[in-house]
Amino acid sequence: MKTGTQFKLDFIYTNDCSYLLFILREIVKQISFEIENGTNQYFDNYCELVLDNFKLDQFYLTDNEVIIFFQSYDIAPYSSGIPSFAIPR
């Protein structure tokens, strides 16, 4: 983790071919929770936008999680900031 080497998500989840589906479901679940609780705003078609804008190289690692992020305007208005989602490793 401290080498500065760049890699894609499939490097982390090499033994699990369903990792992508798990990550996408977790992102949509977190967005739904935020919308229901009024803690953030997303575009109405966020499910489609998550699929269209998900990139295997837009993430960073913490000790226990993979943080997936999207660019401004990808899935939410600018006022929502950079949308990011913590996925357990």
C-alpha positions in Angstrom: 0.0 0.0 0.0 2.9 2.4 0.5 4.7 1.8 -2.8 2.8 4.3 -4.9 2.1 1.5 -7.5 -1.1 2.1 -9.5 -3.4 -0.8 -10.2 -7.1 -1.4 -11.0 -9.8 -2.9 -8.8 -9.6 -6.3 -10.3 -6.1 -6.6 -8.8 -7.6 -6.4 -5.3 -10.5 -8.8 -5.9 -8.6 -11.3 -8.1 -10.3 -14.4 -6.5 -13.8 -13.1 -6.7 -15.4 -12.7 -10.2 -18.5 -11.2 -8.8 -16.7 -8.3 -7.1 -18.0 -5.7 -9.6 -21.7 -6.6 -9.0 -21.1 -6.5 -5.3 -19.5 -3.0 -5.5 -22.2 -1.6 -7.8 -25.0 -3.0 -5.5 -23.3 -1.5 -2.5 -23.0 1.9 -4.1 -26.7 2.0 -5.1 -27.6 0.8 -1.6 -25.6 3.6 -0.1 -27.1 6.2 -2.4 -30.7 5.0 -1.7 -29.9 5.3 2.1 -28.6 8.9 1.7 -31.6 9.9 -0.4 -34.1 8.4 2.1 -32.3 10.2 5.0 -31.9 13.5 3.1 -28.2 13.5 3.7 -27.2 14.0 0.0 -28.7 14.7 -3.4 -28.3 12.6 -6.6 -29.7 12.8 -10.1 -33.0 10.9 -10.5 -31.4 8.4 -12.8 -28.5 7.6 -10.5 -28.7 3.9 -11.1 -28.0 4.3 -14.8 -25.4 6.9 -14.1 -23.5 4.7 -11.7 -23.3 2.0 -14.3 -22.3 4.5 -17.1 -19.7 6.3 -15.1 -18.1 3.6 -12.9 -14.4 3.3 -13.7 -12.0 0.6 -12.4 -9.3 3.1 -11.7 -11.3 5.7 -9.6 -10.7 4.4 -6.1 -8.2 4.6 -3.2 -7.5 2.3 -0.3 -7.8 2.7 3.4 -6.8 0.1 5.9 -10.2 -1.7 5.8 -12.0 -0.3 2.8 -11.9 0.5 -0.9 -13.2 4.0 -1.5 -14.9 4.3 -4.9 -15.4 7.8 -6.1 -17.1 9.5 -9.1 -16.3 12.9 -10.7 -18.4 16.0 -10.2 -21.7 15.8 -12.2 -21.3 12.1 -12.9 -24.1 11.0 -10.6 -24.9 14.0 -8.5 -25.0 17.8 -8.7 -21.9 19.8 -8.0 -23.2 20.9 -4.7 -23.1 17.3 -3.5 -19.3 17.3 -3.7 -17.3 14.3 -5.0 -19.5 11.3 -4.5 -17.5 8.6 -2.7 -18.5 5.2 -1.3 -16.7 3.0 1.3 -16.8 -0.7 0.2 -15.5 -3.3 2.7 -12.5 -5.3 1.6 
